[in-house]
Amino acid sequence: MKPKRISKDQYYLGIAEEVARRSTCFRRSIGAIIIRDDQIISTGYVGAPRKTKDSLEHGSCLRDKLKIPHGQRYELCRSVHAEQNAIINAARAGVSLLGGDMYICGSAAGKFQPIDAFPCFICKKMIINAGLNRIICSTADGKMKSFRVIDWVKDWKEGDIVDDSHQYG
């Protein structure tokens, strides 16, 4: 009997799940990887900018201290989102993202409790400008959801960013 082989999407999402384990956020553990030509070209997780103190080192979440609800006021967070870090890390290495796919896996911090790891509006704008093709996200039901970036662009041309149906937070 032949062993069941997981799909490429499951494989890459599993790697993104492992990357998420490096996250330094008290609220969420999220990891992102970027694939181009069936090769991992960049990874990123939720964490403070290089050489600065993260929430774990501070011993608290700044947004929790300020009583900011989930999904709001990201500019007051110590961390950079996983998607942003994956894009930034590719740029630091001089690697083009054009035509690549991003896999994002997320869970509640400290335990694997899957969440809908959909990018926020800021990350979606960066993903569009980076030239990525497809975004594959973990979902709260333990499955995955795939988005085509071109569809986001089309939707935002016809409606507006606030009409987006798959929002984080």
Secondary structure, DSSP 8 states (H G I E B T S, - for coil): -------HHHHHHHHHHHHHTT---SSEEEEEEEEETTEEEEEEESB--TTS--HHHHTS-HHHHTT--TTS-GGG-SSB-HHHHHHHHHHHHT---TT-EEEEEEEETTS--B------HHHHHHHHHHT--EEEEE-TTS-EEEEEHHHHHHHHHHS-GGG-SS---
